[in-house]
Amino acid sequence: MTAAKIIINEIKGYHQFVKFLIVLVALGALASLVRFVFGLGITTNLNDTFPWGLWISFDVVTAVPLAAGAFTLGAIVHCFHIKKLEPLVRPAIVTGFLGYSLVCAGLLLDLGQPQRCWHTMVYWNPHSPMFEVSMCIAAYTTVLFLEFLSPVCEKFGYHVPLRLLRTIEMPLVIAAASISTLHQSSLGTFFLIAVDKLHSLWYNPLLPLLFWVSAMCAGISIIIVEATMSHKWMGQPDESELLETLAKILPYVLTGYLTIKLFSLFALTEGPLFDRPGLVVLFAVEVLGGVVAPLVMLMNGNVREDNRLRSTAAWLVISGVILNRFNVSMFGMEAPGTLYYPSFIESVVTIGIIAAHILFFVLIAKYFPIFEHHPETVDYSIPDSFHKTDKGQVAPGAVASKA
């Protein structure tokens, strides 16, 4: 097969994948419309026993830590001055912005009266963990949006806003880390009210800390997977050397998470631990498969240097965090003999949200310079040689790297 045919096939495959994602997003939007027309009772399997289900367990409780790469990498780069990881920051910000935007969509779907969502901003209840989570999600989404504006300004040659965004970059990083720390832990705080409902395998006073540390594990892992797949399937730059650095950091975070988890389990937990075999199996899979196995793998230098094995370890961490969130928000909440399973509408909406995240990331990565950011070489002033289009507008890419 000639090189031309290979390129043509790749282009066709890319467009088919995008079309497939668009179909899934359209189906999700249609299912969302059905939910708003007929209400929660008819379109979901939620009831008084299960007041929340897939939309909260995955679209909110799970999606929030999976979008934690932005604040995690921002803290690593700017607080610990590991500047060589800077090229990974922008893709992480895009992932975080999309993740939190879709979290907001998931919250609106699950509200009984979504038209009153603005009440949170007006009628404050500072004693409620849900209030703190909602305010932080709104604030952090705004911060991520401001951070995302930099590649937009570069794309369209908006020099003055770009310089302004560069000026407030550090305050935005500090705000992002602070707000994320608050609401990642507050998600765990929220479940502390379920004293007699959440099983003892997961209920303990350090749940907020566990949520925060596990979010950092998920954030680093998402960056590894995202960068690897972007290079393999989208032709983006190969950042293997930078990913090896992240793979060296991840075992330390996993070790801290595992230490806190075991300490809280055996020293702080009250109540029976091994009375329900099904939950014990879920807990074992979560800890052994999602923490211990990738920890052992990433302690091996050969694994960290191999793209496939490194991604496998990262996928295990991501799967472990996902299972942990479901264990806490769903499986560990179920009373013996009861079972919740999502309805068709719930499932289609969630699939549509996941597809929307992937679709928007693919399109943004294709049309905006999120993989081309190297601050040490970027000139934020108006270049002497900038050119204009026939309409007198600054041509895209006028603000570019000198390298």
LOMIDREN-443875 format. One record per residue (C-alpha): chain; residue number from 1; y, z, x. Coordinates in Angstrom, 2 decimals, padded with zeros to 5 digits. Layout:
N
[rec 'A', NUM, [Y, Z, X]] ...
This chain:
403
[rec 'A', 1, [000.00, 000.00, 000.00]] [rec 'A', 2, [003.38, -001.01, 001.38]] [rec 'A', 3, [006.26, 001.41, 001.84]] [rec 'A', 4, [008.17, -000.29, -001.00]] [rec 'A', 5, [005.32, 000.25, -003.46]] [rec 'A', 6, [005.03, 003.89, -002.42]] [rec 'A', 7, [008.75, 004.42, -003.07]] [rec 'A', 8, [008.51, 002.64, -006.45]] [rec 'A', 9, [005.56, 004.81, -007.48]] [rec 'A', 10, [007.41, 007.94, -006.41]] [rec 'A', 11, [010.47, 006.92, -008.46]] [rec 'A', 12, [008.30, 006.17, -011.48]] [rec 'A', 13, [006.52, 009.49, -011.09]] [rec 'A', 14, [009.85, 011.32, -010.82]] [rec 'A', 15, [011.20, 009.72, -014.01]] [rec 'A', 16, [007.97, 010.36, -015.90]] [rec 'A', 17, [008.09, 014.02, -014.89]] [rec 'A', 18, [011.73, 014.30, -016.01]] [rec 'A', 19, [010.88, 012.62, -019.33]] [rec 'A', 20, [007.98, 015.02, -019.84]] [rec 'A', 21, [010.29, 017.99, -019.23]] [rec 'A', 22, [012.84, 016.57, -021.67]] [rec 'A', 23, [010.15, 016.34, -024.34]] [rec 'A', 24, [009.16, 019.98, -023.78]] [rec 'A', 25, [012.79, 021.09, -023.94]] [rec 'A', 26, [013.30, 019.14, -027.17]] [rec 'A', 27, [010.22, 020.75, -028.72]] [rec 'A', 28, [011.47, 024.17, -027.64]] [rec 'A', 29, [014.89, 023.48, -029.17]] [rec 'A', 30, [013.25, 022.36, -032.42]] [rec 'A', 31, [011.08, 025.49, -032.52]] [rec 'A', 32, [014.21, 027.60, -031.89]] [rec 'A', 33, [015.91, 025.91, -034.84]] [rec 'A', 34, [012.90, 026.73, -037.03]] [rec 'A', 35, [013.17, 030.38, -035.95]] [rec 'A', 36, [016.87, 030.53, -036.89]] [rec 'A', 37, [016.28, 028.84, -040.24]] [rec 'A', 38, [013.26, 030.86, -041.41]] [rec 'A', 39, [013.78, 034.11, -039.49]] [rec 'A', 40, [011.64, 036.24, -037.17]] [rec 'A', 41, [009.13, 037.47, -039.77]] [rec 'A', 42, [007.74, 034.05, -040.68]] [rec 'A', 43, [007.94, 032.32, -037.30]] [rec 'A', 44, [006.68, 035.10, -035.01]] [rec 'A', 45, [003.85, 037.64, -034.90]] [rec 'A', 46, [006.31, 040.50, -034.46]] [rec 'A', 47, [006.11, 043.47, -036.81]] [rec 'A', 48, [006.75, 047.23, -036.93]] [rec 'A', 49, [003.84, 047.82, -034.55]] [rec 'A', 50, [004.96, 045.11, -032.12]] [rec 'A', 51, [008.78, 044.93, -032.41]] [rec 'A', 52, [008.96, 042.71, -029.33]] [rec 'A', 53, [006.56, 040.21, -027.86]] [rec 'A', 54, [006.52, 037.14, -025.66]] [rec 'A', 55, [010.26, 036.47, -025.85]] [rec 'A', 56, [011.10, 039.88, -024.45]] [rec 'A', 57, [008.10, 040.34, -022.14]] [rec 'A', 58, [008.47, 036.96, -020.45]] [rec 'A', 59, [011.83, 035.40, -021.31]] [rec 'A', 60, [013.73, 038.61, -020.48]] [rec 'A', 61, [011.71, 041.32, -018.72]] [rec 'A', 62, [009.88, 038.82, -016.50]] [rec 'A', 63, [012.57, 036.16, -016.09]] [rec 'A', 64, [015.13, 038.66, -014.76]] [rec 'A', 65, [013.15, 039.60, -011.59]] [rec 'A', 66, [012.11, 035.98, -011.08]] [rec 'A', 67, [015.81, 035.12, -010.88]] [rec 'A', 68, [016.45, 037.86, -008.31]] [rec 'A', 69, [016.44, 035.54, -005.31]] [rec 'A', 70, [020.21, 035.10, -005.45]] [rec 'A', 71, [021.15, 038.74, -004.98]] [rec 'A', 72, [018.24, 039.41, -002.59]] [rec 'A', 73, [019.05, 036.53, -000.25]] [rec 'A', 74, [022.77, 037.15, -000.57]] [rec 'A', 75, [022.27, 040.73, 000.61]] [rec 'A', 76, [020.00, 039.62, 003.46]] [rec 'A', 77, [022.46, 036.97, 004.70]] [rec 'A', 78, [025.75, 038.80, 004.26]] [rec 'A', 79, [024.80, 042.47, 004.60]] [rec 'A', 80, [022.22, 042.14, 007.36]] [rec 'A', 81, [024.02, 039.16, 008.94]] [rec 'A', 82, [020.97, 036.90, 009.10]] [rec 'A', 83, [023.22, 033.85, 008.90]] [rec 'A', 84, [020.55, 031.31, 009.71]] [rec 'A', 85, [019.16, 031.80, 006.18]] [rec 'A', 86, [022.45, 030.58, 004.69]] [rec 'A', 87, [021.07, 027.12, 003.70]] [rec 'A', 88, [018.68, 028.86, 001.29]] [rec 'A', 89, [021.44, 030.71, -000.56]] [rec 'A', 90, [022.70, 027.91, -002.77]] [rec 'A', 91, [019.29, 026.93, -004.22]] [rec 'A', 92, [018.69, 030.64, -004.88]] [rec 'A', 93, [022.04, 030.90, -006.68]] [rec 'A', 94, [021.19, 027.89, -008.84]] [rec 'A', 95, [017.81, 029.41, -009.69]] [rec 'A', 96, [019.45, 032.73, -010.52]] [rec 'A', 97, [022.17, 031.14, -012.65]] [rec 'A', 98, [019.66, 029.08, -014.63]] [rec 'A', 99, [017.33, 032.06, -014.97]] [rec 'A', 100, [020.00, 034.37, -016.34]] [rec 'A', 101, [021.43, 031.71, -018.63]] [rec 'A', 102, [017.99, 031.21, -020.16]] [rec 'A', 103, [017.52, 035.00, -020.37]] [rec 'A', 104, [020.61, 035.05, -022.59]] [rec 'A', 105, [019.03, 032.34, -024.74]] [rec 'A', 106, [015.82, 034.37, -025.01]] [rec 'A', 107, [017.77, 037.45, -026.06]] [rec 'A', 108, [019.57, 035.53, -028.80]] [rec 'A', 109, [016.24, 034.29, -030.16]] [rec 'A', 110, [014.82, 037.81, -030.36]] [rec 'A', 111, [017.82, 039.41, -032.07]] [rec 'A', 112, [017.45, 039.99, -035.78]] [rec 'A', 113, [021.08, 038.99, -036.32]] [rec 'A', 114, [022.11, 036.90, -033.29]] [rec 'A', 115, [025.50, 036.13, -034.84]] [rec 'A', 116, [026.44, 039.73, -034.05]] [rec 'A', 117, [025.66, 039.53, -030.33]] [rec 'A', 118, [029.38, 039.89, -029.58]] [rec 'A', 119, [029.27, 043.45, -030.96]] [rec 'A', 120, [027.90, 044.62, -027.61]] [rec 'A', 121, [031.18, 043.68, -025.93]] [rec 'A', 122, [033.31, 045.43, -028.57]] [rec 'A', 123, [031.33, 048.42, -029.84]] [rec 'A', 124, [030.24, 050.15, -026.65]] [rec 'A', 125, [027.33, 052.56, -026.49]] [rec 'A', 126, [027.30, 053.74, -022.85]] [rec 'A', 127, [024.38, 056.10, -023.54]] [rec 'A', 128, [022.01, 053.20, -024.25]] [rec 'A', 129, [020.01, 051.48, -021.46]] [rec 'A', 130, [020.07, 048.32, -023.59]] [rec 'A', 131, [023.88, 048.37, -023.50]] [rec 'A', 132, [023.88, 048.62, -019.70]] [rec 'A', 133, [021.33, 045.82, -019.36]] [rec 'A', 134, [023.22, 043.49, -021.71]] [rec 'A', 135, [026.58, 044.12, -020.01]] [rec 'A', 136, [025.13, 043.64, -016.53]] [rec 'A', 137, [023.34, 040.44, -017.52]] [rec 'A', 138, [026.59, 039.05, -018.93]] [rec 'A', 139, [028.55, 040.12, -015.84]] [rec 'A', 140, [025.97, 038.81, -013.36]] [rec 'A', 141, [025.65, 035.48, -015.17]] [rec 'A', 142, [029.43, 035.13, -014.81]] [rec 'A', 143, [029.26, 035.94, -011.08]] [rec 'A', 144, [026.46, 033.41, -010.55]] [rec 'A', 145, [028.48, 030.80, -012.43]] [rec 'A', 146, [031.43, 031.35, -010.09]] [rec 'A', 147, [029.13, 031.09, -007.07]] [rec 'A', 148, [027.61, 027.89, -008.48]] [rec 'A', 149, [031.06, 026.30, -008.75]] [rec 'A', 150, [031.26, 025.71, -004.97]] [rec 'A', 151, [028.83, 022.76, -004.87]] [rec 'A', 152, [030.44, 021.43, -008.06]] [rec 'A', 153, [033.85, 021.44, -006.37]] [rec 'A', 154, [032.38, 019.76, -003.29]] [rec 'A', 155, [030.75, 017.10, -005.44]] [rec 'A', 156, [034.00, 016.11, -007.12]] [rec 'A', 157, [036.36, 016.85, -004.23]] [rec 'A', 158, [038.26, 019.77, -005.80]] [rec 'A', 159, [039.67, 021.18, -002.54]] [rec 'A', 160, [042.01, 023.91, -003.81]] [rec 'A', 161, [039.45, 025.62, -006.09]] [rec 'A', 162, [036.92, 025.29, -003.27]] [rec 'A', 163, [039.17, 027.17, -000.86]] [rec 'A', 164, [039.76, 029.85, -003.52]] [rec 'A', 165, [036.04, 030.26, -004.12]] [rec 'A', 166, [035.47, 030.52, -000.37]] [rec 'A', 167, [038.12, 033.25, -000.20]] [rec 'A', 168, [036.41, 035.40, -002.85]] [rec 'A', 169, [032.90, 034.69, -001.61]] [rec 'A', 170, [032.32, 038.15, -000.12]] [rec 'A', 171, [033.58, 040.05, -003.22]] [rec 'A', 172, [031.25, 037.90, -005.33]] [rec 'A', 173, [028.31, 038.74, -003.05]] [rec 'A', 174, [029.09, 042.46, -003.28]] [rec 'A', 175, [029.49, 042.25, -007.05]] [rec 'A', 176, [026.22, 040.33, -007.38]] [rec 'A', 177, [024.26, 042.88, -005.32]] [rec 'A', 178, [025.79, 045.83, -007.17]] [rec 'A', 179, [025.33, 044.44, -010.67]] [rec 'A', 180, [021.78, 043.25, -009.94]] [rec 'A', 181, [020.81, 046.64, -008.56]] [rec 'A', 182, [022.11, 048.25, -011.74]] [rec 'A', 183, [020.38, 046.07, -014.29]] [rec 'A', 184, [017.14, 045.39, -012.41]] [rec 'A', 185, [016.61, 049.15, -012.28]] [rec 'A', 186, [017.94, 049.64, -015.82]] [rec 'A', 187, [015.15, 047.45, -017.15]] [rec 'A', 188, [012.81, 050.11, -015.79]] [rec 'A', 189, [015.04, 052.87, -017.18]] [rec 'A', 190, [014.73, 051.29, -020.60]] [rec 'A', 191, [010.96, 051.88, -020.63]] [rec 'A', 192, [011.37, 055.56, -019.76]] [rec 'A', 193, [012.12, 056.17, -023.44]] [rec 'A', 194, [008.52, 055.11, -024.26]] [rec 'A', 195, [007.13, 058.52, -023.23]] [rec 'A', 196, [004.21, 058.55, -025.66]] [rec 'A', 197, [003.76, 054.79, -025.91]] [rec 'A', 198, [003.53, 053.35, -022.37]] [rec 'A', 199, [000.24, 054.13, -020.65]] [rec 'A', 200, [000.21, 056.56, -017.72]] [rec 'A', 201, [-000.83, 053.84, -015.26]] [rec 'A', 202, [002.71, 052.51, -015.47]] [rec 'A', 203, [004.83, 055.30, -016.93]] [rec 'A', 204, [006.48, 057.47, -014.27]] [rec 'A', 205, [010.03, 058.66, -013.43]] [rec 'A', 206, [010.34, 056.14, -010.57]] [rec 'A', 207, [009.96, 053.15, -012.88]] [rec 'A', 208, [013.61, 052.05, -012.34]] [rec 'A', 209, [013.13, 052.06, -008.55]] [rec 'A', 210, [009.84, 050.19, -008.87]] [rec 'A', 211, [011.48, 047.52, -011.02]] [rec 'A', 212, [014.27, 047.05, -008.48]] [rec 'A', 213, [012.00, 046.80, -005.41]] [rec 'A', 214, [009.50, 044.52, -007.15]] [rec 'A', 215, [012.41, 042.25, -008.16]] [rec 'A', 216, [013.28, 041.86, -004.48]] [rec 'A', 217, [009.66, 040.91, -003.76]] [rec 'A', 218, [009.76, 038.32, -006.53]] [rec 'A', 219, [013.13, 036.98, -005.40]] [rec 'A', 220, [012.02, 036.35, -001.83]] [rec 'A', 221, [008.76, 034.78, -003.04]] [rec 'A', 222, [010.54, 032.47, -005.49]] [rec 'A', 223, [012.75, 031.20, -002.67]] [rec 'A', 224, [009.69, 030.44, -000.52]] [rec 'A', 225, [007.94, 028.55, -003.31]] [rec 'A', 226, [011.09, 026.78, -004.46]] [rec 'A', 227, [012.07, 025.52, -001.00]] [rec 'A', 228, [008.51, 024.42, -000.21]] [rec 'A', 229, [008.13, 022.47, -003.46]] [rec 'A', 230, [011.63, 020.96, -003.20]] [rec 'A', 231, [010.74, 019.58, 000.22]] [rec 'A', 232, [007.33, 018.32, -000.85]] [rec 'A', 233, [008.21, 016.77, -004.22]] [rec 'A', 234, [011.94, 016.06, -004.05]] [rec 'A', 235, [012.41, 015.04, -000.43]] [rec 'A', 236, [014.80, 017.89, 000.33]] [rec 'A', 237, [015.20, 019.26, 003.90]] [rec 'A', 238, [012.23, 021.03, 005.46]] [rec 'A', 239, [013.23, 024.69, 005.81]] [rec 'A', 240, [009.88, 025.90, 007.17]] [rec 'A', 241, [011.48, 027.78, 010.04]] [rec 'A', 242, [013.74, 029.70, 007.64]] [rec 'A', 243, [010.87, 030.38, 005.27]] [rec 'A', 244, [008.89, 031.87, 008.15]] [rec 'A', 245, [011.74, 034.35, 008.63]] [rec 'A', 246, [011.60, 035.29, 004.95]] [rec 'A', 247, [007.82, 035.60, 005.24]] [rec 'A', 248, [008.35, 038.14, 008.02]] [rec 'A', 249, [010.71, 040.18, 005.83]] [rec 'A', 250, [008.55, 040.12, 002.70]] [rec 'A', 251, [005.70, 042.35, 004.05]] [rec 'A', 252, [008.18, 045.17, 004.69]] [rec 'A', 253, [009.43, 044.99, 001.10]] [rec 'A', 254, [005.86, 044.79, -000.23]] [rec 'A', 255, [004.87, 047.82, 001.86]] [rec 'A', 256, [007.79, 049.80, 000.47]] [rec 'A', 257, [006.89, 048.78, -003.07]] [rec 'A', 258, [003.21, 049.65, -002.63]] [rec 'A', 259, [004.08, 053.04, -001.09]] [rec 'A', 260, [006.40, 053.97, -003.96]] [rec 'A', 261, [003.89, 052.75, -006.53]] [rec 'A', 262, [000.98, 054.76, -005.13]] [rec 'A', 263, [003.12, 057.86, -004.64]] [rec 'A', 264, [004.43, 057.73, -008.21]] [rec 'A', 265, [000.92, 057.08, -009.55]] [rec 'A', 266, [-000.83, 060.01, -007.91]] [rec 'A', 267, [002.01, 062.51, -007.40]] [rec 'A', 268, [004.32, 062.06, -010.38]] [rec 'A', 269, [002.22, 060.65, -013.20]] [rec 'A', 270, [001.08, 062.91, -016.03]] [rec 'A', 271, [-001.73, 062.07, -018.39]] [rec 'A', 272, [-005.06, 060.25, -018.10]] [rec 'A', 273, [-005.19, 057.25, -015.80]] [rec 'A', 274, [-008.64, 055.74, -016.20]] [rec 'A', 275, [-009.39, 056.31, -019.88]] [rec 'A', 276, [-009.05, 052.64, -020.89]] [rec 'A', 277, [-011.15, 050.23, -018.75]] [rec 'A', 278, [-009.24, 047.14, -019.83]] [rec 'A', 279, [-005.94, 048.56, -018.61]] [rec 'A', 280, [-007.55, 049.77, -015.39]] [rec 'A', 281, [-008.70, 046.21, -014.69]] [rec 'A', 282, [-005.20, 044.87, -015.35]] [rec 'A', 283, [-003.69, 047.48, -013.05]] [rec 'A', 284, [-006.21, 046.70, -010.31]] [rec 'A', 285, [-005.56, 042.97, -010.52]] [rec 'A', 286, [-001.81, 043.60, -010.42]] [rec 'A', 287, [-001.93, 045.83, -007.34]] [rec 'A', 288, [-004.78, 044.25, -005.37]] [rec 'A', 289, [-004.06, 040.63, -006.20]] [rec 'A', 290, [-000.28, 040.79, -006.43]] [rec 'A', 291, [000.57, 043.26, -003.66]] [rec 'A', 292, [-002.27, 044.08, -001.29]] [rec 'A', 293, [-003.70, 040.56, -000.87]] [rec 'A', 294, [-000.36, 038.83, -000.08]] [rec 'A', 295, [000.65, 041.76, 002.13]] [rec 'A', 296, [-002.49, 041.33, 004.24]] [rec 'A', 297, [-002.00, 037.56, 004.33]] [rec 'A', 298, [001.64, 037.70, 005.42]] [rec 'A', 299, [000.89, 040.16, 008.22]] [rec 'A', 300, [-000.96, 037.27, 009.86]] [rec 'A', 301, [001.32, 035.00, 011.89]] [rec 'A', 302, [-000.84, 031.95, 011.20]] [rec 'A', 303, [-000.35, 032.42, 007.45]] [rec 'A', 304, [003.42, 032.72, 007.82]] [rec 'A', 305, [003.56, 029.48, 009.81]] [rec 'A', 306, [001.36, 027.47, 007.43]] [rec 'A', 307, [003.25, 026.03, 004.46]] [rec 'A', 308, [000.28, 026.07, 002.11]] [rec 'A', 309, [-000.92, 029.59, 002.95]] [rec 'A', 310, [002.62, 030.97, 002.93]] [rec 'A', 311, [003.22, 029.49, -000.51]] [rec 'A', 312, [-000.12, 030.84, -001.72]] [rec 'A', 313, [000.88, 034.36, -000.65]] [rec 'A', 314, [004.25, 033.94, -002.37]] [rec 'A', 315, [002.55, 032.73, -005.56]] [rec 'A', 316, [000.33, 035.83, -005.49]] [rec 'A', 317, [003.41, 038.06, -005.29]] [rec 'A', 318, [005.07, 036.20, -008.17]] [rec 'A', 319, [001.89, 036.46, -010.27]] [rec 'A', 320, [001.67, 040.17, -009.52]] [rec 'A', 321, [005.25, 040.79, -010.65]] [rec 'A', 322, [004.70, 038.75, -013.82]] [rec 'A', 323, [001.56, 040.74, -014.62]] [rec 'A', 324, [003.37, 044.00, -013.88]] [rec 'A', 325, [006.13, 043.16, -016.36]] [rec 'A', 326, [003.59, 042.23, -019.02]] [rec 'A', 327, [001.60, 045.40, -018.31]] [rec 'A', 328, [004.70, 047.53, -018.75]] [rec 'A', 329, [006.31, 045.74, -021.69]] [rec 'A', 330, [003.24, 044.60, -023.63]] [rec 'A', 331, [-000.32, 045.50, -022.58]] [rec 'A', 332, [000.45, 049.08, -021.60]] [rec 'A', 333, [002.27, 049.57, -024.90]] [rec 'A', 334, [-000.60, 048.51, -027.14]] [rec 'A', 335, [-002.51, 051.28, -028.86]] [rec 'A', 336, [-006.32, 051.15, -028.68]] [rec 'A', 337, [-007.71, 048.73, -031.23]] [rec 'A', 338, [-004.46, 046.81, -031.68]] [rec 'A', 339, [-003.66, 043.38, -030.35]] [rec 'A', 340, [-000.56, 041.21, -030.27]] [rec 'A', 341, [-000.67, 037.50, -029.54]] [rec 'A', 342, [002.31, 035.11, -029.73]] [rec 'A', 343, [002.65, 032.67, -032.60]] [rec 'A', 344, [002.83, 028.92, -032.12]] [rec 'A', 345, [006.64, 028.98, -032.46]] [rec 'A', 346, [006.97, 031.77, -029.88]] [rec 'A', 347, [004.78, 029.88, -027.42]] [rec 'A', 348, [006.59, 026.55, -027.85]] [rec 'A', 349, [010.00, 028.20, -027.40]] [rec 'A', 350, [008.91, 029.91, -024.18]] [rec 'A', 351, [007.40, 026.70, -022.80]] [rec 'A', 352, [010.66, 024.94, -023.66]] [rec 'A', 353, [012.69, 027.58, -021.79]] [rec 'A', 354, [010.50, 027.24, -018.69]] [rec 'A', 355, [010.76, 023.44, -018.87]] [rec 'A', 356, [014.55, 023.68, -019.26]] [rec 'A', 357, [014.78, 025.79, -016.11]] [rec 'A', 358, [012.76, 023.27, -014.08]] [rec 'A', 359, [014.58, 020.27, -015.58]] [rec 'A', 360, [018.07, 021.60, -014.89]] [rec 'A', 361, [017.12, 022.63, -011.36]] [rec 'A', 362, [015.70, 019.17, -010.61]] [rec 'A', 363, [018.81, 017.44, -011.95]] [rec 'A', 364, [021.22, 019.78, -010.16]] [rec 'A', 365, [019.30, 019.40, -006.90]] [rec 'A', 366, [019.43, 015.62, -007.27]] [rec 'A', 367, [023.12, 015.25, -008.08]] [rec 'A', 368, [024.81, 018.26, -006.41]] [rec 'A', 369, [024.84, 019.31, -002.73]] [rec 'A', 370, [022.92, 022.56, -003.09]] [rec 'A', 371, [020.63, 021.79, -000.13]] [rec 'A', 372, [023.44, 020.67, 002.17]] [rec 'A', 373, [025.36, 023.91, 002.66]] [rec 'A', 374, [025.89, 025.01, 006.23]] [rec 'A', 375, [029.07, 027.13, 006.18]] [rec 'A', 376, [029.46, 027.19, 009.91]] [rec 'A', 377, [030.05, 023.42, 009.84]] [rec 'A', 378, [031.81, 022.91, 006.51]] [rec 'A', 379, [035.51, 022.02, 006.50]] [rec 'A', 380, [037.18, 023.34, 003.36]] [rec 'A', 381, [040.49, 021.66, 004.08]] [rec 'A', 382, [041.36, 018.18, 002.93]] [rec 'A', 383, [040.10, 015.79, 005.64]] [rec 'A', 384, [042.56, 013.38, 007.18]] [rec 'A', 385, [040.18, 010.55, 006.55]] [rec 'A', 386, [039.46, 011.29, 002.91]] [rec 'A', 387, [039.35, 008.21, 000.74]] [rec 'A', 388, [040.03, 007.52, -002.89]] [rec 'A', 389, [038.39, 005.42, -005.53]] [rec 'A', 390, [040.11, 002.54, -007.29]] [rec 'A', 391, [041.29, 005.00, -009.95]] [rec 'A', 392, [042.97, 007.18, -007.36]] [rec 'A', 393, [040.40, 009.98, -007.57]] [rec 'A', 394, [038.90, 011.67, -004.57]] [rec 'A', 395, [035.47, 010.21, -004.04]] [rec 'A', 396, [032.46, 012.52, -004.32]] [rec 'A', 397, [031.42, 013.89, -000.99]] [rec 'A', 398, [034.95, 013.86, 000.45]] [rec 'A', 399, [034.43, 017.50, 001.37]] [rec 'A', 400, [031.40, 017.32, 003.58]] [rec 'A', 401, [029.85, 018.76, 006.63]] [rec 'A', 402, [031.26, 017.70, 009.95]] [rec 'A', 403, [027.76, 017.75, 011.36]] 
